[in-house]
Amino acid sequence: MKVINEFKAFAMRGNVVDMAVGIIIGAAFGKIVSSIVNDIIMPPIGLLVGGVNFSDLQFILKDAVGDNPAVTINYGNFIQVTLDFLIVAFAIFMIIKAMNSAKKKEEAAPAAPPKPSNEEVLLTEIRDLLKK
């Protein structure tokens, strides 16, 4: 029972839940980026290069023999995955950059001076009356 309670306390901490949400959103974001690269970016690039489908680019090391498939190096797929990574990395960089600039603005704004206490207000009034 003690182990279960410790695990429950660990799992319900804010950092663990935040991390889990981040991983789930990151996985979904990765799928979106993959779709953007595969379905929107790569077809025009392939058309510019001469109608090449990058996912089909490969070096054949050994031809298929009978039921054994060909041994290939799929460098076209590598190009697409690299573009996926670069887009995700750039998007994360822009998000972090925006967060850092927002933090700097918060830190740069000086805090308003605290309101004087009632005693200070009364003493100021007394001082002003004495000056008159």
N, CA, C and O atoms as a GROMACS GRO file, in nm:
protein
  528
    1MET      N    1   0.082  -0.119   0.000
    1MET     CA    2   0.000   0.000   0.000
    1MET      C    3   0.087   0.126   0.000
    1MET      O    4   0.052   0.225  -0.064
    2LYS      N    5   0.198   0.123   0.070
    2LYS     CA    6   0.285   0.240   0.078
    2LYS      C    7   0.339   0.277  -0.060
    2LYS      O    8   0.346   0.394  -0.095
    3VAL      N    9   0.377   0.176  -0.138
    3VAL     CA   10   0.431   0.201  -0.272
    3VAL      C   11   0.324   0.263  -0.361
    3VAL      O   12   0.353   0.355  -0.438
    4ILE      N   13   0.202   0.215  -0.351
    4ILE     CA   14   0.093   0.269  -0.432
    4ILE      C   15   0.067   0.415  -0.397
    4ILE      O   16   0.047   0.498  -0.486
    5ASN      N   17   0.068   0.446  -0.267
    5ASN     CA   18   0.047   0.585  -0.225
    5ASN      C   19   0.161   0.676  -0.273
    5ASN      O   20   0.138   0.789  -0.315
    6GLU      N   21   0.284   0.625  -0.265
    6GLU     CA   22   0.398   0.704  -0.313
    6GLU      C   23   0.388   0.727  -0.463
    6GLU      O   24   0.414   0.837  -0.511
    7PHE      N   25   0.350   0.622  -0.538
    7PHE     CA   26   0.336   0.638  -0.682
    7PHE      C   27   0.225   0.736  -0.715
    7PHE      O   28   0.240   0.819  -0.805
    8LYS      N   29   0.113   0.729  -0.642
    8LYS     CA   30   0.002   0.821  -0.665
    8LYS      C   31   0.047   0.965  -0.639
    8LYS      O   32   0.013   1.055  -0.716
    9ALA      N   33   0.122   0.988  -0.533
    9ALA     CA   34   0.172   1.123  -0.503
    9ALA      C   35   0.268   1.170  -0.612
    9ALA      O   36   0.266   1.287  -0.650
   10PHE      N   37   0.351   1.079  -0.663
   10PHE     CA   38   0.444   1.114  -0.770
   10PHE      C   39   0.370   1.147  -0.899
   10PHE      O   40   0.400   1.248  -0.963
   11ALA      N   41   0.274   1.064  -0.936
   11ALA     CA   42   0.204   1.081  -1.062
   11ALA      C   43   0.115   1.205  -1.063
   11ALA      O   44   0.088   1.261  -1.170
   12MET      N   45   0.069   1.248  -0.949
   12MET     CA   46  -0.023   1.360  -0.944
   12MET      C   47   0.047   1.494  -0.924
   12MET      O   48  -0.018   1.599  -0.917
   13ARG      N   49   0.180   1.492  -0.915
   13ARG     CA   50   0.252   1.619  -0.905
   13ARG      C   51   0.234   1.695  -1.036
   13ARG      O   52   0.218   1.634  -1.142
   14GLY      N   53   0.238   1.825  -1.028
   14GLY     CA   54   0.215   1.910  -1.145
   14GLY      C   55   0.314   1.886  -1.257
   14GLY      O   56   0.275   1.885  -1.374
   15ASN      N   57   0.443   1.866  -1.224
   15ASN     CA   58   0.544   1.850  -1.328
   15ASN      C   59   0.520   1.726  -1.412
   15ASN      O   60   0.537   1.730  -1.534
   16VAL      N   61   0.480   1.618  -1.351
   16VAL     CA   62   0.458   1.493  -1.424
   16VAL      C   63   0.338   1.507  -1.518
   16VAL      O   64   0.344   1.464  -1.633
   17VAL      N   65   0.232   1.568  -1.469
   17VAL     CA   66   0.113   1.586  -1.551
   17VAL      C   67   0.145   1.681  -1.667
   17VAL      O   68   0.104   1.657  -1.780
   18ASP      N   69   0.217   1.790  -1.638
   18ASP     CA   70   0.256   1.884  -1.744
   18ASP      C   71   0.341   1.815  -1.850
   18ASP      O   72   0.322   1.838  -1.969
   19MET      N   73   0.434   1.732  -1.806
   19MET     CA   74   0.520   1.660  -1.900
   19MET      C   75   0.438   1.566  -1.988
   19MET      O   76   0.462   1.556  -2.108
   20ALA      N   77   0.342   1.497  -1.928
   20ALA     CA   78   0.258   1.404  -2.005
   20ALA      C   79   0.177   1.479  -2.110
   20ALA      O   80   0.166   1.435  -2.224
   21VAL      N   81   0.121   1.592  -2.070
   21VAL     CA   82   0.044   1.672  -2.166
   21VAL      C   83   0.135   1.721  -2.278
   21VAL      O   84   0.096   1.719  -2.394
   22GLY      N   85   0.257   1.764  -2.244
   22GLY     CA   86   0.352   1.809  -2.344
   22GLY      C   87   0.390   1.700  -2.443
   22GLY      O   88   0.403   1.725  -2.563
   23ILE      N   89   0.408   1.579  -2.394
   23ILE     CA   90   0.443   1.467  -2.481
   23ILE      C   91   0.328   1.435  -2.577
   23ILE      O   92   0.350   1.411  -2.695
   24ILE      N   93   0.206   1.435  -2.526
   24ILE     CA   94   0.090   1.406  -2.611
   24ILE      C   95   0.073   1.514  -2.717
   24ILE      O   96   0.050   1.483  -2.834
   25ILE      N   97   0.084   1.640  -2.677
   25ILE     CA   98   0.071   1.748  -2.775
   25ILE      C   99   0.186   1.744  -2.874
   25ILE      O  100   0.167   1.769  -2.993
   26GLY      N  101   0.306   1.711  -2.826
   26GLY     CA  102   0.422   1.701  -2.915
   26GLY      C  103   0.404   1.591  -3.020
   26GLY      O  104   0.442   1.609  -3.135
   27ALA      N  105   0.348   1.479  -2.979
   27ALA     CA  106   0.324   1.370  -3.075
   27ALA      C  107   0.223   1.413  -3.181
   27ALA      O  108   0.240   1.385  -3.300
   28ALA      N  109   0.118   1.481  -3.137
   28ALA     CA  110   0.018   1.529  -3.233
   28ALA      C  111   0.079   1.634  -3.326
   28ALA      O  112   0.051   1.636  -3.445
   29PHE      N  113   0.162   1.723  -3.270
   29PHE     CA  114   0.228   1.826  -3.350
   29PHE      C  115   0.321   1.761  -3.451
   29PHE      O  116   0.331   1.809  -3.564
   30GLY      N  117   0.389   1.654  -3.412
   30GLY     CA  118   0.477   1.582  -3.505
   30GLY      C  119   0.401   1.526  -3.623
   30GLY      O  120   0.451   1.528  -3.736
   31LYS      N  121   0.281   1.475  -3.599
   31LYS     CA  122   0.199   1.422  -3.709
   31LYS      C  123   0.157   1.534  -3.804
   31LYS      O  124   0.155   1.516  -3.926
   32ILE      N  125   0.123   1.649  -3.747
   32ILE     CA  126   0.084   1.763  -3.831
   32ILE      C  127   0.201   1.806  -3.918
   32ILE      O  128   0.185   1.831  -4.037
   33VAL      N  129   0.319   1.816  -3.857
   33VAL     CA  130   0.438   1.858  -3.933
   33VAL      C  131   0.471   1.755  -4.040
   33VAL      O  132   0.507   1.792  -4.152
   34SER      N  133   0.459   1.627  -4.009
   34SER     CA  134   0.485   1.524  -4.110
   34SER      C  135   0.390   1.538  -4.228
   34SER      O  136   0.431   1.523  -4.343
   35SER      N  137   0.264   1.567  -4.199
   35SER     CA  138   0.168   1.586  -4.307
   35SER      C  139   0.201   1.709  -4.389
   35SER      O  140   0.191   1.707  -4.512
   36ILE      N  141   0.242   1.818  -4.322
   36ILE     CA  142   0.279   1.939  -4.396
   36ILE      C  143   0.396   1.910  -4.489
   36ILE      O  144   0.396   1.950  -4.605
   37VAL      N  145   0.497   1.841  -4.436
   37VAL     CA  146   0.615   1.812  -4.518
   37VAL      C  147   0.579   1.718  -4.632
   37VAL      O  148   0.612   1.746  -4.748
   38ASN      N  149   0.513   1.607  -4.602
   38ASN     CA  150   0.483   1.506  -4.704
   38ASN      C  151   0.380   1.551  -4.806
   38ASN      O  152   0.392   1.518  -4.924
   39ASP      N  153   0.279   1.626  -4.761
   39ASP     CA  154   0.166   1.656  -4.849
   39ASP      C  155   0.170   1.797  -4.910
   39ASP      O  156   0.107   1.821  -5.013
   40ILE      N  157   0.243   1.888  -4.848
   40ILE     CA  158   0.241   2.027  -4.898
   40ILE      C  159   0.378   2.074  -4.947
   40ILE      O  160   0.388   2.133  -5.054
   41ILE      N  161   0.484   2.048  -4.870
   41ILE     CA  162   0.616   2.101  -4.906
   41ILE      C  163   0.688   2.015  -5.009
   41ILE      O  164   0.739   2.068  -5.108
   42MET      N  165   0.691   1.884  -4.989
   42MET     CA  166   0.772   1.799  -5.076
   42MET      C  167   0.719   1.786  -5.219
   42MET      O  168   0.800   1.781  -5.312
   43PRO      N  169   0.587   1.781  -5.243
   43PRO     CA  170   0.542   1.772  -5.384
   43PRO      C  171   0.590   1.888  -5.472
   43PRO      O  172   0.637   1.863  -5.583
   44PRO      N  173   0.579   2.016  -5.426
   44PRO     CA  174   0.632   2.122  -5.512
   44PRO      C  175   0.784   2.115  -5.530
   44PRO      O  176   0.836   2.143  -5.638
   45ILE      N  177   0.855   2.077  -5.424
   45ILE     CA  178   1.001   2.063  -5.437
   45ILE      C  179   1.033   1.952  -5.536
   45ILE      O  180   1.123   1.966  -5.620
   46GLY      N  181   0.961   1.842  -5.527
   46GLY     CA  182   0.981   1.733  -5.622
   46GLY      C  183   0.951   1.776  -5.764
   46GLY      O  184   1.019   1.735  -5.858
   47LEU      N  185   0.848   1.859  -5.780
   47LEU     CA  186   0.813   1.910  -5.913
   47LEU      C  187   0.923   2.001  -5.967
   47LEU      O  188   0.957   1.996  -6.085
   48LEU      N  189   0.978   2.085  -5.880
   48LEU     CA  190   1.088   2.173  -5.922
   48LEU      C  191   1.213   2.096  -5.960
   48LEU      O  192   1.286   2.136  -6.051
   49VAL      N  193   1.237   1.986  -5.891
   49VAL     CA  194   1.356   1.906  -5.918
   49VAL      C  195   1.337   1.818  -6.042
   49VAL      O  196   1.434   1.763  -6.094
   50GLY      N  197   1.216   1.805  -6.088
   50GLY     CA  198   1.193   1.726  -6.208
   50GLY      C  199   1.095   1.613  -6.187
   50GLY      O  200   1.111   1.506  -6.246
   51GLY      N  201   0.995   1.634  -6.104
   51GLY     CA  202   0.893   1.533  -6.083
   51GLY      C  203   0.937   1.417  -5.995
   51GLY      O  204   0.885   1.306  -6.008
   52VAL      N  205   1.033   1.441  -5.907
   52VAL     CA  206   1.087   1.335  -5.822
   52VAL      C  207   1.002   1.324  -5.695
   52VAL      O  208   0.974   1.425  -5.631
   53ASN      N  209   0.963   1.203  -5.660
   53ASN     CA  210   0.898   1.178  -5.532
   53ASN      C  211   1.009   1.138  -5.435
   53ASN      O  212   1.069   1.032  -5.449
   54PHE      N  213   1.035   1.224  -5.336
   54PHE     CA  214   1.149   1.202  -5.249
   54PHE      C  215   1.141   1.072  -5.171
   54PHE      O  216   1.244   1.011  -5.142
   55SER      N  217   1.021   1.028  -5.137
   55SER     CA  218   1.010   0.904  -5.060
   55SER      C  219   1.052   0.783  -5.142
   55SER      O  220   1.080   0.677  -5.086
   56ASP      N  221   1.056   0.797  -5.274
   56ASP     CA  222   1.098   0.686  -5.360
   56ASP      C  223   1.248   0.684  -5.387
   56ASP      O  224   1.298   0.588  -5.447
   57LEU      N  225   1.320   0.787  -5.345
   57LEU     CA  226   1.464   0.792  -5.371
   57LEU      C  227   1.536   0.690  -5.284
   57LEU      O  228   1.519   0.687  -5.162
   58GLN      N  229   1.617   0.606  -5.348
   58GLN     CA  230   1.688   0.501  -5.273
   58GLN      C  231   1.805   0.449  -5.354
   58GLN      O  232   1.806   0.454  -5.477
   59PHE      N  233   1.904   0.397  -5.282
   59PHE     CA  234   2.013   0.323  -5.344
   59PHE      C  235   1.983   0.175  -5.326
   59PHE      O  236   1.954   0.131  -5.215
   60ILE      N  237   1.989   0.100  -5.432
   60ILE     CA  238   1.964  -0.044  -5.423
   60ILE      C  239   2.100  -0.113  -5.404
   60ILE      O  240   2.186  -0.110  -5.492
   61LEU      N  241   2.116  -0.175  -5.287
   61LEU     CA  242   2.240  -0.246  -5.259
   61LEU      C  243   2.237  -0.388  -5.313
   61LEU      O  244   2.337  -0.440  -5.362
   62LYS      N  245   2.117  -0.450  -5.304
   62LYS     CA  246   2.101  -0.586  -5.353
   62LYS      C  247   1.960  -0.599  -5.407
   62LYS      O  248   1.864  -0.565  -5.338
   63ASP      N  249   1.947  -0.648  -5.529
   63ASP     CA  250   1.815  -0.664  -5.590
   63ASP      C  251   1.735  -0.772  -5.519
   63ASP      O  252   1.791  -0.860  -5.454
   64ALA      N  253   1.602  -0.764  -5.534
   64ALA     CA  254   1.514  -0.864  -5.475
   64ALA      C  255   1.535  -0.997  -5.547
   64ALA      O  256   1.546  -1.004  -5.669
   65VAL      N  257   1.541  -1.102  -5.467
   65VAL     CA  258   1.558  -1.237  -5.522
   65VAL      C  259   1.449  -1.324  -5.462
   65VAL      O  260   1.447  -1.349  -5.342
   66GLY      N  261   1.358  -1.370  -5.547
   66GLY     CA  262   1.250  -1.458  -5.499
   66GLY      C  263   1.162  -1.385  -5.398
   66GLY      O  264   1.109  -1.278  -5.426
   67ASP      N  265   1.148  -1.446  -5.279
   67ASP     CA  266   1.067  -1.386  -5.173
   67ASP      C  267   1.146  -1.284  -5.091
   67ASP      O  268   1.086  -1.209  -5.013
   68ASN      N  269   1.275  -1.279  -5.107
   68ASN     CA  270   1.357  -1.184  -5.031
   68ASN      C  271   1.348  -1.045  -5.094
   68ASN      O  272   1.372  -1.029  -5.213
   69PRO      N  273   1.313  -0.945  -5.012
   69PRO     CA  274   1.302  -0.809  -5.067
   69PRO      C  275   1.440  -0.750  -5.097
   69PRO      O  276   1.542  -0.800  -5.051
   70ALA      N  277   1.440  -0.644  -5.175
   70ALA     CA  278   1.565  -0.577  -5.209
   70ALA      C  279   1.621  -0.508  -5.085
   70ALA      O  280   1.546  -0.465  -4.997
   71VAL      N  281   1.752  -0.499  -5.080
   71VAL     CA  282   1.820  -0.427  -4.971
   71VAL      C  283   1.849  -0.287  -5.025
   71VAL      O  284   1.921  -0.271  -5.124
   72THR      N  285   1.791  -0.185  -4.959
   72THR     CA  286   1.804  -0.048  -5.009
   72THR      C  287   1.843   0.048  -4.899
   72THR      O  288   1.820   0.023  -4.781
   73ILE      N  289   1.901   0.160  -4.940
   73ILE     CA  290   1.924   0.273  -4.851
   73ILE      C  291   1.826   0.380  -4.897
   73ILE      O  292   1.838   0.433  -5.007
   74ASN      N  293   1.729   0.412  -4.812
   74ASN     CA  294   1.620   0.503  -4.848
   74ASN      C  295   1.656   0.647  -4.809
   74ASN      O  296   1.607   0.699  -4.709
   75TYR      N  297   1.739   0.710  -4.888
   75TYR     CA  298   1.783   0.846  -4.854
   75TYR      C  299   1.673   0.950  -4.880
   75TYR      O  300   1.678   1.057  -4.820
   76GLY      N  301   1.577   0.922  -4.963
   76GLY     CA  302   1.464   1.014  -4.984
   76GLY      C  303   1.380   1.027  -4.859
   76GLY      O  304   1.339   1.137  -4.823
   77ASN      N  305   1.354   0.917  -4.794
   77ASN     CA  306   1.281   0.919  -4.668
   77ASN      C  307   1.360   0.997  -4.563
   77ASN      O  308   1.301   1.070  -4.483
   78PHE      N  309   1.492   0.982  -4.564
   78PHE     CA  310   1.578   1.055  -4.472
   78PHE      C  311   1.564   1.206  -4.496
   78PHE      O  312   1.561   1.284  -4.400
   79ILE      N  313   1.557   1.248  -4.621
   79ILE     CA  314   1.541   1.391  -4.651
   79ILE      C  315   1.409   1.442  -4.594
   79ILE      O  316   1.404   1.551  -4.537
   80GLN      N  317   1.302   1.365  -4.609
   80GLN     CA  318   1.172   1.407  -4.557
   80GLN      C  319   1.174   1.415  -4.404
   80GLN      O  320   1.121   1.510  -4.346
   81VAL      N  321   1.233   1.317  -4.339
   81VAL     CA  322   1.238   1.318  -4.192
   81VAL      C  323   1.324   1.434  -4.143
   81VAL      O  324   1.292   1.496  -4.041
   82THR      N  325   1.431   1.465  -4.215
   82THR     CA  326   1.515   1.579  -4.179
   82THR      C  327   1.437   1.709  -4.189
   82THR      O  328   1.448   1.796  -4.102
   83LEU      N  329   1.357   1.724  -4.296
   83LEU     CA  330   1.273   1.844  -4.307
   83LEU      C  331   1.170   1.850  -4.195
   83LEU      O  332   1.143   1.957  -4.141
   84ASP      N  333   1.112   1.736  -4.159
   84ASP     CA  334   1.020   1.731  -4.044
   84ASP      C  335   1.089   1.787  -3.920
   84ASP      O  336   1.035   1.873  -3.851
   85PHE      N  337   1.208   1.736  -3.893
   85PHE     CA  338   1.282   1.778  -3.774
   85PHE      C  339   1.312   1.927  -3.778
   85PHE      O  340   1.293   1.996  -3.677
   86LEU      N  341   1.356   1.978  -3.892
   86LEU     CA  342   1.391   2.120  -3.902
   86LEU      C  343   1.269   2.209  -3.877
   86LEU      O  344   1.279   2.314  -3.813
   87ILE      N  345   1.154   2.168  -3.929
   87ILE     CA  346   1.033   2.247  -3.908
   87ILE      C  347   0.992   2.243  -3.761
   87ILE      O  348   0.958   2.347  -3.704
   88VAL      N  349   0.995   2.127  -3.699
   88VAL     CA  350   0.960   2.116  -3.557
   88VAL      C  351   1.058   2.197  -3.473
   88VAL      O  352   1.017   2.270  -3.383
   89ALA      N  353   1.188   2.185  -3.501
   89ALA     CA  354   1.288   2.259  -3.425
   89ALA      C  355   1.268   2.409  -3.440
   89ALA      O  356   1.280   2.482  -3.342
   90PHE      N  357   1.238   2.456  -3.561
   90PHE     CA  358   1.216   2.598  -3.582
   90PHE      C  359   1.091   2.645  -3.508
   90PHE      O  360   1.091   2.753  -3.448
   91ALA      N  361   0.985   2.566  -3.513
   91ALA     CA  362   0.861   2.604  -3.444
   91ALA      C  363   0.885   2.613  -3.293
   91ALA      O  364   0.838   2.706  -3.228
   92ILE      N  365   0.956   2.517  -3.237
   92ILE     CA  366   0.985   2.519  -3.093
   92ILE      C  367   1.074   2.639  -3.060
   92ILE      O  368   1.053   2.704  -2.958
   93PHE      N  369   1.172   2.668  -3.146
   93PHE     CA  370   1.258   2.784  -3.125
   93PHE      C  371   1.176   2.912  -3.120
   93PHE      O  372   1.198   2.997  -3.034
   94MET      N  373   1.081   2.926  -3.212
   94MET     CA  374   0.999   3.047  -3.215
   94MET      C  375   0.910   3.057  -3.090
   94MET      O  376   0.890   3.166  -3.037
   95ILE      N  377   0.858   2.944  -3.043
   95ILE     CA  378   0.775   2.945  -2.923
   95ILE      C  379   0.858   2.986  -2.802
   95ILE      O  380   0.816   3.069  -2.721
   96ILE      N  381   0.978   2.926  -2.788
   96ILE     CA  382   1.066   2.959  -2.675
   96ILE      C  383   1.109   3.106  -2.683
   96ILE      O  384   1.115   3.174  -2.581
   97LYS      N  385   1.138   3.153  -2.803
   97LYS     CA  386   1.178   3.292  -2.820
   97LYS      C  387   1.066   3.386  -2.776
   97LYS      O  388   1.092   3.486  -2.709
   98ALA      N  389   0.942   3.356  -2.814
   98ALA     CA  390   0.828   3.438  -2.774
   98ALA      C  391   0.809   3.435  -2.622
   98ALA      O  392   0.780   3.537  -2.560
   99MET      N  393   0.825   3.317  -2.562
   99MET     CA  394   0.810   3.306  -2.418
   99MET      C  395   0.919   3.386  -2.346
   99MET      O  396   0.890   3.455  -2.248
  100ASN      N  397   1.043   3.378  -2.395
  100ASN     CA  398   1.152   3.453  -2.332
  100ASN      C  399   1.132   3.603  -2.344
  100ASN      O  400   1.159   3.676  -2.249
  101SER      N  401   1.084   3.651  -2.459
  101SER     CA  402   1.061   3.795  -2.473
  101SER      C  403   0.946   3.840  -2.383
  101SER      O  404   0.950   3.951  -2.330
  102ALA      N  405   0.845   3.756  -2.365
  102ALA     CA  406   0.735   3.790  -2.274
  102ALA      C  407   0.785   3.796  -2.130
  102ALA      O  408   0.743   3.883  -2.054
  103LYS      N  409   0.875   3.704  -2.094
  103LYS     CA  410   0.933   3.705  -1.959
  103LYS      C  411   1.016   3.830  -1.936
  103LYS      O  412   1.009   3.889  -1.829
  104LYS      N  413   1.094   3.870  -2.038
  104LYS     CA  414   1.177   3.990  -2.024
  104LYS      C  415   1.090   4.114  -2.006
  104LYS      O  416   1.126   4.203  -1.929
  105LYS      N  417   0.976   4.120  -2.075
  105LYS     CA  418   0.887   4.234  -2.060
  105LYS      C  419   0.829   4.239  -1.919
  105LYS      O  420   0.815   4.346  -1.860
  106GLU      N  421   0.796   4.121  -1.864
  106GLU     CA  422   0.744   4.116  -1.728
  106GLU      C  423   0.849   4.161  -1.628
  106GLU      O  424   0.820   4.237  -1.536
  107GLU      N  425   0.973   4.114  -1.648
  107GLU     CA  426   1.081   4.150  -1.555
  107GLU      C  427   1.119   4.296  -1.569
  107GLU      O  428   1.155   4.360  -1.470
  108ALA      N  429   1.111   4.352  -1.690
  108ALA     CA  430   1.152   4.489  -1.713
  108ALA      C  431   1.052   4.589  -1.655
  108ALA      O  432   1.092   4.698  -1.616
  109ALA      N  433   0.927   4.554  -1.648
  109ALA     CA  434   0.826   4.645  -1.593
  109ALA      C  435   0.848   4.660  -1.444
  109ALA      O  436   0.838   4.562  -1.369
  110PRO      N  437   0.879   4.783  -1.399
  110PRO     CA  438   0.902   4.801  -1.255
  110PRO      C  439   0.772   4.786  -1.177
  110PRO      O  440   0.664   4.823  -1.224
  111ALA      N  441   0.785   4.732  -1.061
  111ALA     CA  442   0.668   4.714  -0.976
  111ALA      C  443   0.626   4.850  -0.921
  111ALA      O  444   0.710   4.934  -0.890
  112ALA      N  445   0.496   4.870  -0.910
  112ALA     CA  446   0.445   4.996  -0.855
  112ALA      C  447   0.487   5.007  -0.709
  112ALA      O  448   0.487   4.908  -0.636
  113PRO      N  449   0.524   5.129  -0.667
  113PRO     CA  450   0.564   5.143  -0.526
  113PRO      C  451   0.446   5.112  -0.435
  113PRO      O  452   0.331   5.140  -0.468
  114PRO      N  453   0.476   5.052  -0.322
  114PRO     CA  454   0.365   5.015  -0.232
  114PRO      C  455   0.292   5.140  -0.180
  114PRO      O  456   0.353   5.246  -0.160
  115LYS      N  457   0.165   5.125  -0.158
  115LYS     CA  458   0.082   5.234  -0.106
  115LYS      C  459   0.124   5.263   0.038
  115LYS      O  460   0.144   5.170   0.117
  116PRO      N  461   0.138   5.392   0.072
  116PRO     CA  462   0.181   5.423   0.210
  116PRO      C  463   0.076   5.378   0.311
  116PRO      O  464  -0.044   5.377   0.284
  117SER      N  465   0.127   5.341   0.429
  117SER     CA  466   0.035   5.296   0.533
  117SER      C  467  -0.042   5.414   0.590
  117SER      O  468  -0.010   5.530   0.562
  118ASN      N  469  -0.144   5.385   0.669
  118ASN     CA  470  -0.227   5.490   0.729
  118ASN      C  471  -0.145   5.582   0.819
  118ASN      O  472  -0.167   5.703   0.822
  119GLU      N  473  -0.049   5.525   0.892
  119GLU     CA  474   0.034   5.606   0.980
  119GLU      C  475   0.117   5.705   0.899
  119GLU      O  476   0.132   5.821   0.938
  120GLU      N  477   0.171   5.658   0.786
  120GLU     CA  478   0.252   5.747   0.703
  120GLU      C  479   0.167   5.859   0.646
  120GLU      O  480   0.212   5.973   0.637
  121VAL      N  481   0.045   5.828   0.605
  121VAL     CA  482  -0.045   5.930   0.551
  121VAL      C  483  -0.076   6.034   0.658
  121VAL      O  484  -0.071   6.154   0.631
  122LEU      N  485  -0.107   5.987   0.780
  122LEU     CA  486  -0.137   6.081   0.889
  122LEU      C  487  -0.016   6.166   0.924
  122LEU      O  488  -0.030   6.286   0.946
  123LEU      N  489   0.102   6.106   0.930
  123LEU     CA  490   0.223   6.183   0.960
  123LEU      C  491   0.253   6.286   0.852
  123LEU      O  492   0.299   6.396   0.882
  124THR      N  493   0.226   6.250   0.728
  124THR     CA  494   0.246   6.345   0.618
  124THR      C  495   0.150   6.463   0.632
  124THR      O  496   0.190   6.577   0.612
  125GLU      N  497   0.026   6.436   0.667
  125GLU     CA  498  -0.072   6.544   0.688
  125GLU      C  499  -0.030   6.634   0.803
  125GLU      O  500  -0.040   6.756   0.794
  126ILE      N  501   0.015   6.573   0.911
  126ILE     CA  502   0.059   6.652   1.027
  126ILE      C  503   0.178   6.739   0.989
  126ILE      O  504   0.184   6.856   1.026
  127ARG      N  505   0.273   6.683   0.915
  127ARG     CA  506   0.391   6.759   0.870
  127ARG      C  507   0.347   6.878   0.786
  127ARG      O  508   0.396   6.990   0.804
  128ASP      N  509   0.257   6.853   0.695
  128ASP     CA  510   0.210   6.960   0.606
  128ASP      C  511   0.138   7.071   0.686
  128ASP      O  512   0.154   7.189   0.655
  129LEU      N  513   0.060   7.033   0.790
  129LEU     CA  514  -0.008   7.132   0.874
  129LEU      C  515   0.093   7.213   0.954
  129LEU      O  516   0.075   7.333   0.972
  130LEU      N  517   0.197   7.148   1.001
  130LEU     CA  518   0.299   7.219   1.079
  130LEU      C  519   0.376   7.317   0.993
  130LEU      O  520   0.418   7.422   1.041
  131LYS      N  521   0.395   7.283   0.865
  131LYS     CA  522   0.467   7.373   0.775
  131LYS      C  523   0.388   7.500   0.752
  131LYS      O  524   0.446   7.607   0.732
  132LYS      N  525   0.255   7.490   0.754
  132LYS     CA  526   0.170   7.607   0.731
  132LYS      C  527   0.177   7.695   0.852
  132LYS      O  528   0.112   7.800   0.855
   0.00000   0.00000   0.00000
